Amino acid sequence: MGYLQNGVQSINIPIQPPMKQTSLVTLNDIPKFAKQLANTLKGGEILALIGPLGAGKTTFAKALGKELNIKHKITSPTFTLMHSFAAKLKQGKPATLYHLDLYRTKNFREAKALGLNEFWGQPRTVTLIEWADKIGRHLPKKTKKIIFTGHEK
């Protein structure tokens, strides 16, 4: 178990493919973790947000959006399944943040119908997937898994 700056816990453990890296995040960690992660984003990242209802997945999306200079209000796309936002990575590079919420999907086919193949891993995108565990085995190998515990340290 390792720690990122400012005490945010990061766990790098081998888990079933395709997840590459796992971070464990509490509600208190969200602002610091979002800022730290935003500083590392180069484009093409896929972030699998995992955790129970109310654990902080959408709160994290809002915090990351703020760090990426998104001017629009970020809300959970529970009913529309996906929102996209013009963002700016820390290097000043323009990007699009795709925010998906798969809570209401029944299978990967429904998620794929959103056009995932068109933006997953593309250099000018960052993809956040709430409830990504629903399509876990279909996620690209370079996906970073972020587990939200929903409780304080």
URUR-V187303 format. One record per residue. N is the residue number from 1. RES is the residue in three letters. SS is DSSP state (H for helix, E for strand, - for the rest). OMEGA is omega in radians with two decimals (NA if undefined). D_LAST is the distance of its C-alpha to the last C-alpha in Angstrom with 2 decimals. Layout:
BEGIN
N	RES	SS	OMEGA	D_LAST
N	RES	SS	OMEGA	D_LAST
END
This chain:
BEGIN
1	MET	-	-3.14	15.37
2	GLY	E	3.12	15.57
3	TYR	E	2.98	13.91
4	LEU	-	3.11	15.37
5	GLN	H	3.07	16.06
6	ASN	H	3.02	13.67
7	GLY	H	3.10	10.92
8	VAL	-	-3.05	10.41
9	GLN	E	3.07	10.39
10	SER	E	3.13	13.70
11	ILE	E	3.06	15.21
12	ASN	-	-3.11	18.99
13	ILE	-	3.07	20.46
14	PRO	-	3.08	23.81
15	ILE	-	-3.08	23.61
16	GLN	-	3.06	26.48
17	PRO	-	0.25	28.27
18	PRO	-	-3.06	28.08
19	MET	-	-3.07	24.42
20	LYS	-	-3.07	24.37
21	GLN	E	3.14	20.85
22	THR	E	3.04	17.46
23	SER	E	3.11	14.24
24	LEU	E	-3.00	10.89
25	VAL	E	3.04	9.28
26	THR	-	3.11	6.62
27	LEU	-	3.12	8.44
28	ASN	-	-3.09	7.45
29	ASP	-	-2.92	8.70
30	ILE	H	-3.10	11.86
31	PRO	H	-3.14	14.25
32	LYS	H	-3.11	13.87
33	PHE	H	3.13	13.96
34	ALA	H	-3.14	16.93
35	LYS	H	3.13	18.74
36	GLN	H	-3.13	18.44
37	LEU	H	3.14	19.55
38	ALA	H	-3.14	22.31
39	ASN	H	-3.12	23.67
40	THR	H	-3.05	24.23
41	LEU	-	3.13	25.87
42	LYS	-	-3.06	29.60
43	GLY	-	-3.13	30.55
44	GLY	-	-3.10	30.84
45	GLU	E	3.04	27.16
46	ILE	E	-3.07	26.07
47	LEU	E	3.13	22.41
48	ALA	E	-3.11	21.56
49	LEU	E	-3.03	18.77
50	ILE	E	3.06	17.59
51	GLY	-	-3.13	15.54
52	PRO	-	3.09	16.46
53	LEU	-	3.12	18.11
54	GLY	-	-3.07	16.01
55	ALA	-	3.10	13.03
56	GLY	-	-3.11	13.80
57	LYS	H	3.13	16.71
58	THR	H	3.07	19.18
59	THR	H	3.08	16.92
60	PHE	H	3.13	16.50
61	ALA	H	3.10	20.29
62	LYS	H	-3.13	20.95
63	ALA	H	3.11	18.92
64	LEU	H	3.09	20.66
65	GLY	H	3.10	23.92
66	LYS	H	3.14	23.68
67	GLU	H	-3.14	23.28
68	LEU	-	3.07	26.28
69	ASN	-	3.08	28.40
70	ILE	-	-3.05	28.83
71	LYS	-	-3.10	30.79
72	HIS	-	3.08	30.66
73	LYS	-	3.11	28.16
74	ILE	-	3.07	25.92
75	THR	-	3.13	25.61
76	SER	-	3.11	24.89
77	PRO	-	-3.07	28.12
78	THR	-	-3.08	27.86
79	PHE	-	3.12	31.60
80	THR	-	3.13	33.02
81	LEU	-	-3.10	30.82
82	MET	E	2.96	30.87
83	HIS	E	3.02	30.92
84	SER	E	-3.06	31.89
85	PHE	E	2.98	31.51
86	ALA	E	-3.09	33.23
87	ALA	E	3.07	30.72
88	LYS	E	3.09	31.10
89	LEU	-	-3.04	29.36
90	LYS	-	3.11	28.64
91	GLN	-	-3.11	31.98
92	GLY	-	-3.12	33.70
93	LYS	-	3.10	34.48
94	PRO	E	3.14	34.83
95	ALA	E	3.02	33.01
96	THR	E	3.04	32.36
97	LEU	E	3.04	28.92
98	TYR	E	-3.11	29.33
99	HIS	E	-3.12	26.71
100	LEU	E	3.03	27.25
101	ASP	E	-3.05	25.91
102	LEU	-	-3.10	27.24
103	TYR	-	-3.07	26.08
104	ARG	-	3.13	29.74
105	THR	-	-3.13	31.37
106	LYS	-	-3.08	33.00
107	ASN	-	-3.11	33.59
108	PHE	H	-3.14	33.64
109	ARG	H	3.11	37.10
110	GLU	H	3.12	35.84
111	ALA	H	-3.12	33.20
112	LYS	H	3.13	35.85
113	ALA	-	3.09	38.18
114	LEU	-	3.14	36.05
115	GLY	-	-3.10	37.53
116	LEU	H	-3.09	34.61
117	ASN	H	-3.13	37.07
118	GLU	H	-3.09	38.27
119	PHE	H	3.13	35.05
120	TRP	-	3.03	32.68
121	GLY	-	3.13	32.36
122	GLN	-	-3.02	34.98
123	PRO	-	-3.11	34.82
124	ARG	-	3.14	34.48
125	THR	E	2.89	31.72
126	VAL	E	-3.08	27.98
127	THR	E	3.05	27.13
128	LEU	E	-3.13	23.94
129	ILE	E	3.03	24.12
130	GLU	E	-3.10	22.01
131	TRP	-	-3.11	22.38
132	ALA	H	3.12	23.71
133	ASP	H	3.11	23.35
134	LYS	H	3.14	26.52
135	ILE	H	-3.02	28.52
136	GLY	H	-3.07	26.59
137	ARG	H	3.13	29.74
138	HIS	H	-3.10	31.53
139	LEU	-	3.10	29.11
140	PRO	-	-3.08	30.54
141	LYS	-	-3.08	29.67
142	LYS	-	3.13	28.08
143	THR	-	3.06	25.44
144	LYS	E	-3.09	21.85
145	LYS	E	3.10	19.37
146	ILE	E	-3.11	16.04
147	ILE	E	3.13	13.86
148	PHE	E	-3.07	11.75
149	THR	-	3.12	9.41
150	GLY	-	3.11	9.72
151	HIS	-	-3.12	6.68
152	GLU	-	3.09	3.79
153	LYS	-	NA	0.00
END
